[in-house]
Amino acid sequence: MAQLRPVDWSAIVAWKQDSLLETWPAFLQTCAGLKSQPSWLGVCNDAQYVNGTDEAAIRIFFEQRFQPHEVFNTDNSLEGTVTGYYEPLLKGDRARTSKARYPIYAAPDDLIAVDLSSVYPELKSLRLRGRLQGNKIVPYPTRSEIENANGGFKGKPIAWAEDPVELFFLQIQGSGRIELPDGAHMRIGYADQNGHPYRSIGKLLVERGELKLEEASMQGIKAWGQANPDKLSELLQSNPSFVFFKELPNGLSGPVGALGVPLTAGRSIAVDSKFIPLGAPVFLATTWPNSPQPLNRLMMAQDTGGAIRGAVRADFFWGFGSEAGEQAGRMKQKGRMWVLLPKGYAAQPVINAAK
């Protein structure tokens, strides 16, 4: 956490203007995920006695119990990129049908995650993934190998999707819902990943001259796929990363993030846990998608993501459904971040369940 610098509360842009009432339920969710960590025990216990309907009491709690830290990049700059994600709804089925032909796989039995942090502490935020081949661990099959049944992959589908592009973006989002033929919803969430790095297909389309930079949004990529069905499979398989899923209870208030608690629409973000402690409150100063209108909010760092890399870097969770998807797909803004840490905070081991 060398890229966090203590500052006064007055340094936070628009701190006094945000409605902390909206963040308080998300903060209590975070406490449920951090209650075993000594640095958080005191503030989380005391939070139980704060009137969650009293804006002034909540603000006093944060100002008395937390120290704000300005987040800066390796070049000492203060701005970074803020993107958006959401919980999509796909049409599909639990069994393969003529319409639902694209498998949504569970984590395979032969996938191995290697944690080297006990030997190399500097790698505590990383996990190597692969599988055994004889007495060696080798890389797990890429997306192309998985989808083309090469490399000995034996998948266990938990459901089947009707649209391959929607399924691809489901993997980027990390969680979603499947609308079954009877109208019921099946909620699924991130289970694991094949260990290969994420490669942006939007950036690739721009490099190939297929899209202009301003067109390389989720909506633009989907439109390109509809216009170029013969090129679609090759494009999707250019991203070697592949995400596996598990079924989740439908009664959850939101999808489950890397912290292990449900996300809150408009108040949860994904961060790079090498720089931002997972679970910490983060004040985010950015703008609305494709707009100069300020969007300044206290968020909760409750998730991680394969494409979320760097100190001043956040992925804003917009919620569920098409409207949230519209906002998430258009969001690529500049932003600043301030992390709030309990006074006397001592760094804990990084929790890593990154997408």
SULLIN-V190821 format. One record per residue. PHI is phi in whole degrees, 0 to 359 (NA if undefined). OMEGA is omega in whole degrees, -180 to 180 (none if undefined). NEAR is the number of other C-alpha atoms within 12 Angstrom. Layout:
PHI/OMEGA/NEAR
PHI/OMEGA/NEAR
This chain:
NA/-178/30
290/-176/18
257/174/25
239/-175/29
234/-179/24
300/178/24
220/174/20
282/178/19
300/-179/24
294/-179/16
282/-177/21
278/180/30
299/173/26
61/179/23
303/-176/28
286/-174/22
270/-177/19
285/175/26
274/-178/24
288/177/34
302/-177/25
285/-178/25
271/-173/33
304/178/35
300/178/31
292/177/35
296/178/41
295/174/34
298/178/33
300/180/41
301/177/35
297/-180/25
270/-176/30
244/-171/32
299/-180/22
273/-178/16
266/-174/26
306/-178/19
295/-177/26
256/-173/35
302/-176/24
295/-178/22
293/-180/33
288/176/31
294/-179/20
291/-180/20
297/-180/29
296/-176/20
259/178/16
271/177/24
288/-176/19
290/176/24
255/-177/17
251/-177/17
304/-178/21
296/-180/19
295/179/19
294/-180/32
296/178/29
299/179/19
302/-179/28
295/-176/35
290/-180/24
274/-172/20
257/-175/25
237/173/31
248/178/29
285/178/33
229/174/36
287/179/37
262/179/41
226/-179/28
277/-178/25
297/178/17
269/179/13
75/176/16
284/-173/19
252/-178/27
259/176/26
216/-176/30
261/175/31
239/176/38
252/-179/38
226/173/43
218/-173/49
203/177/44
256/-176/44
278/174/40
244/179/33
247/171/38
271/-179/34
187/-177/36
205/176/31
283/178/31
240/179/21
289/178/20
226/179/18
296/178/13
270/-177/19
269/-172/26
241/-173/22
249/-171/31
289/170/33
253/-169/46
269/167/35
283/177/28
298/-177/29
288/-177/31
294/-175/20
267/178/24
281/-178/29
246/174/24
251/-177/26
253/178/23
257/-177/22
259/-172/16
295/-179/18
290/179/14
262/-179/10
236/-177/13
304/-179/15
292/179/16
257/-174/19
296/-180/23
266/-178/30
241/171/28
231/175/29
275/-180/27
239/179/29
188/177/27
209/-179/25
281/172/19
227/-170/15
69/178/7
252/180/7
242/172/10
265/-179/17
244/180/23
302/178/27
284/179/37
305/178/33
282/176/32
305/-179/34
301/-180/24
293/179/25
295/-175/29
287/180/30
259/178/19
58/175/15
259/174/15
75/175/19
77/179/18
289/177/26
235/-174/22
271/177/27
237/-178/21
294/172/24
260/177/29
193/-179/35
227/-179/35
258/180/37
272/-173/29
236/-178/29
293/180/30
289/177/33
298/178/35
294/178/37
300/-180/41
289/172/35
301/180/36
293/178/41
292/-180/41
290/176/48
93/178/41
198/180/46
178/178/44
230/177/43
252/175/38
274/-177/25
276/-176/25
304/180/21
276/179/12
93/178/14
289/179/17
251/174/25
249/-179/34
270/179/36
230/-179/41
220/-179/44
303/175/40
245/180/31
189/-176/37
216/-172/40
281/175/43
93/179/31
270/-177/28
291/177/27
286/175/30
236/-176/23
288/177/27
283/175/36
296/178/33
298/180/25
295/178/22
296/177/32
293/180/20
299/-180/14
277/-179/14
80/-179/13
278/178/24
223/169/24
280/-177/18
305/-179/20
289/179/20
265/-172/23
276/174/29
269/176/33
302/-179/38
295/180/25
294/179/26
293/178/35
297/178/29
296/177/20
298/-180/27
298/178/29
293/-179/18
276/-176/13
228/-176/17
298/-179/18
286/-180/12
261/-169/16
295/-176/24
300/180/22
297/180/22
297/-177/30
298/-177/36
283/175/27
288/173/27
268/-175/35
288/-179/30
290/-180/35
218/-176/43
252/177/44
254/-172/39
234/173/39
222/178/29
282/-180/28
243/177/26
297/-179/18
287/-175/19
278/-179/13
294/180/20
285/179/21
189/176/35
296/-178/40
270/179/44
270/-177/46
297/178/39
286/180/38
92/179/30
237/179/30
297/178/39
280/179/44
246/-179/36
303/177/35
78/-179/33
223/177/41
244/175/48
228/168/49
262/-177/53
224/171/50
270/-173/37
288/172/40
288/-176/32
242/-177/36
247/179/47
300/-180/45
296/-178/45
105/-176/47
287/168/48
292/-180/41
228/174/45
275/-176/44
249/176/47
245/-178/39
216/177/38
228/178/26
295/-178/29
308/179/29
51/-175/24
207/173/15
273/-178/16
293/-177/13
299/173/21
229/-174/31
242/-174/31
214/168/36
278/-177/43
247/175/47
243/180/51
280/-172/52
248/-175/49
210/175/48
227/179/45
197/-177/43
299/-179/39
263/-177/32
262/-175/35
227/178/28
120/-176/32
287/179/37
271/-175/42
207/-178/41
215/174/49
239/-171/46
272/-178/53
275/-175/44
267/179/36
114/-172/34
250/168/29
99/-171/26
293/180/21
295/176/18
297/178/25
296/177/32
298/179/25
293/-178/33
296/-177/37
293/-179/39
267/-170/30
276/169/35
206/-172/31
247/170/32
273/180/30
199/173/36
240/-176/36
221/172/50
232/-180/48
264/176/43
260/180/43
240/178/37
305/178/31
301/-176/22
83/-177/16
302/173/24
242/-176/15
301/177/23
255/174/24
303/-179/25
291/173/31
277/-177/32
231/171/35
226/-168/33
297/174/42
290/none/41
